[in-house]
Amino acid sequence: LPVDKLAHCLMFFPFPILFFCMVWKKDRSIWKEFLIIPASIIIGTILAYLTEELQALTQYRTSDIYDLYADSIGLYLGSLVIIMHLVIRILRKK
């Protein structure tokens, strides 16, 4: 596992969590909160793609599809944390 791919994964890991915290509302249905997850993945993927495309425009950086894959893995792992949080909240209400 190359270190730079791990760095990409770790950079995008907190994105869904921070996005969730930013748009979370206390009085919202817990089931509607699950809709935040795909939104954070879509927005995070767009940002990851744009950063790779912008790197391709510079003379000192290169664009790498595997960086985008690593970014996506980070997004999915961060989303799993949110899913676990929501599932625990649902189980506590029962």
KEBASE-53686 format. One line per 5 residues: for each residue x, y, z of N, C-alpha, C, O. Coordinates in steps of 0.1 Angstrom, whole numbers, always signed. Layout:
residues N
X,Y,Z,X,Y,Z,X,Y,Z,X,Y,Z; ...;
***
This chain:
residues 94
+9,-12,+0,+0,+0,+0,+9,+12,+0,+16,+15,+10; +9,+20,-11,+17,+32,-12,+12,+42,-1,+1,+44,+1; +22,+49,+4,+19,+59,+15,+10,+70,+10,+2,+75,+17; +12,+75,-3,+4,+86,-8,-10,+82,-10,-19,+90,-8; -13,+69,-12,-27,+65,-14,-33,+64,+0,-45,+68,+2;
-26,+60,+10,-31,+61,+24,-34,+75,+28,-44,+78,+35; -25,+84,+24,-27,+98,+28,-40,+104,+21,-48,+111,+27; -42,+100,+8,-54,+104,+2,-67,+98,+9,-76,+106,+11; -66,+86,+13,-77,+80,+20,-80,+87,+33,-92,+90,+36; -70,+90,+40,-71,+97,+53,-76,+111,+52,-82,+116,+61;
-72,+118,+41,-77,+131,+38,-92,+132,+36,-98,+142,+40; -97,+122,+29,-111,+123,+26,-120,+115,+36,-132,+116,+36; -114,+108,+45,-122,+101,+56,-130,+110,+64,-142,+106,+66; -126,+121,+69,-134,+130,+77,-145,+138,+70,-154,+143,+76; -144,+138,+56,-153,+146,+49,-168,+143,+52,-176,+152,+55;
-172,+130,+50,-186,+127,+53,-191,+130,+67,-202,+134,+70; -182,+128,+77,-185,+130,+91,-187,+145,+93,-196,+149,+100; -178,+154,+88,-179,+168,+89,-191,+173,+82,-198,+182,+87; -194,+168,+70,-205,+172,+63,-218,+169,+70,-227,+177,+71; -219,+157,+76,-230,+153,+84,-232,+162,+96,-243,+167,+99;
-221,+165,+103,-222,+175,+114,-227,+188,+110,-234,+195,+117; -223,+193,+98,-226,+206,+93,-241,+207,+90,-247,+217,+93; -247,+197,+84,-261,+198,+80,-271,+191,+89,-283,+191,+87; -266,+185,+100,-275,+177,+109,-284,+187,+117,-280,+198,+121; -297,+183,+119,-306,+191,+126,-312,+181,+137,-315,+170,+134;
-314,+186,+149,-318,+178,+160,-333,+173,+158,-336,+162,+162; -341,+181,+152,-355,+177,+151,-358,+169,+138,-370,+166,+135; -348,+166,+130,-350,+158,+117,-352,+144,+120,-346,+138,+129; -360,+137,+112,-362,+123,+113,-349,+116,+111,-341,+119,+102; -347,+105,+119,-334,+98,+117,-333,+91,+104,-322,+90,+98;
-344,+88,+98,-344,+82,+84,-340,+92,+74,-334,+88,+64; -344,+105,+76,-339,+115,+66,-324,+118,+68,-318,+122,+58; -319,+115,+79,-305,+117,+81,-296,+107,+73,-285,+110,+69; -302,+96,+70,-295,+86,+61,-293,+92,+47,-284,+88,+40; -302,+102,+43,-300,+108,+30,-288,+117,+29,-284,+121,+18;
-283,+121,+40,-271,+129,+41,-259,+121,+35,-250,+127,+30; -259,+109,+37,-248,+100,+34,-245,+100,+19,-234,+103,+15; -255,+97,+10,-252,+98,-4,-248,+112,-9,-240,+114,-18; -254,+122,-3,-251,+136,-7,-236,+139,-4,-229,+145,-12; -231,+134,+8,-217,+137,+12,-208,+129,+3,-197,+134,-1;
-212,+117,-1,-203,+109,-10,-203,+116,-24,-192,+116,-30; -214,+120,-29,-214,+127,-42,-206,+139,-42,-198,+141,-51; -208,+148,-32,-201,+160,-32,-186,+158,-30,-177,+164,-36; -183,+148,-21,-169,+145,-19,-162,+139,-31,-150,+142,-34; -169,+131,-39,-163,+125,-51,-161,+136,-61,-151,+136,-68;
-170,+146,-62,-168,+157,-71,-156,+165,-68,-148,+169,-76; -154,+168,-55,-143,+175,-50,-130,+167,-53,-120,+173,-57; -130,+154,-51,-118,+146,-53,-115,+146,-68,-103,+147,-72; -125,+145,-76,-123,+145,-91,-117,+159,-95,-108,+159,-103; -123,+169,-90,-118,+183,-94,-103,+185,-89,-96,+191,-97;
-100,+180,-78,-86,+182,-73,-76,+174,-83,-65,+179,-85; -80,+162,-87,-72,+155,-96,-71,+162,-110,-60,+162,-116; -82,+167,-114,-81,+174,-127,-73,+187,-126,-66,+190,-136; -74,+194,-115,-66,+206,-113,-51,+203,-112,-43,+211,-117; -48,+192,-106,-34,+188,-106,-28,+185,-120,-17,+188,-122;
-37,+180,-128,-32,+177,-142,-29,+190,-150,-21,+189,-159; -35,+201,-145,-32,+214,-152,-19,+220,-148,-14,+229,-154; -14,+216,-136,-1,+221,-132,+11,+214,-138,+10,+203,-143; +22,+221,-137,+34,+215,-143,+42,+206,-133,+50,+198,-137; +39,+208,-121,+47,+200,-111,+39,+189,-104,+44,+183,-95;
+26,+187,-108,+18,+176,-102,+12,+168,-113,+11,+173,-125; +9,+156,-110,+2,+147,-120,-11,+142,-115,-13,+141,-103; -20,+139,-124,-33,+133,-120,-32,+118,-120,-26,+112,-129; -38,+112,-110,-37,+97,-109,-51,+92,-106,-56,+95,-95; -56,+83,-114,-69,+77,-111,-69,+69,-98,-79,+68,-92;
-58,+64,-94,-57,+56,-82,-58,+65,-70,-62,+61,-59; -54,+78,-71,-57,+88,-60,-71,+90,-59,-76,+91,-47; -79,+90,-70,-93,+92,-69,-100,+80,-62,-109,+81,-54; -95,+68,-65,-100,+56,-59,-97,+56,-44,-106,+53,-36; -85,+61,-40,-82,+61,-26,-90,+72,-19,-95,+70,-7;
-93,+83,-25,-102,+93,-20,-116,+87,-18,-122,+90,-7; -120,+80,-27,-134,+73,-26,-134,+63,-15,-144,+63,-8; -124,+56,-13,-124,+46,-2,-125,+54,+12,-132,+50,+21; -118,+65,+13,-119,+74,+25,-133,+79,+27,-137,+79,+38; -139,+83,+16,-153,+87,+17,-162,+76,+22,-171,+79,+31;
-160,+64,+17,-169,+53,+21,-166,+49,+35,-176,+45,+42; -154,+49,+39,-151,+46,+53,-157,+56,+63,-162,+53,+73; -156,+69,+59,-162,+79,+67,-177,+78,+68,-183,+80,+78; -183,+74,+57,-197,+72,+56,-201,+60,+65,-212,+60,+71; -193,+50,+66,-196,+38,+75,-197,+43,+89,-205,+37,+97;
-189,+52,+93,-189,+57,+107,-203,+64,+110,-208,+62,+120; -207,+72,+100,-221,+78,+102,-232,+67,+102,-241,+68,+110; -231,+57,+94,-241,+47,+93,-241,+40,+107,-252,+37,+112; -229,+37,+112,-229,+30,+125,-235,+39,+136,-242,+34,+145; -232,+52,+136,-238,+61,+145,-253,+61,+144,-260,+61,+155;
-259,+62,+132,-273,+62,+130,-280,+49,+135,-290,+49,+141; -273,+38,+132,-279,+25,+136,-279,+24,+151,-289,+19,+157; -268,+28,+158,-268,+28,+172,-279,+37,+178,-286,+33,+188; -282,+48,+172,-293,+57,+176,-306,+50,+175,-315,+52,+183; -308,+43,+164,-321,+36,+161,-322,+25,+172,-333,+23,+177;
-312,+17,+174,-313,+6,+184,-315,+11,+198,-322,+5,+206; -310,+23,+202,-312,+29,+215,-326,+33,+217,-331,+33,+228; -333,+37,+206,-347,+41,+208,-357,+30,+210,-368,+32,+215; -352,+18,+206,-361,+6,+208,-361,+1,+222,-368,-9,+225;
***
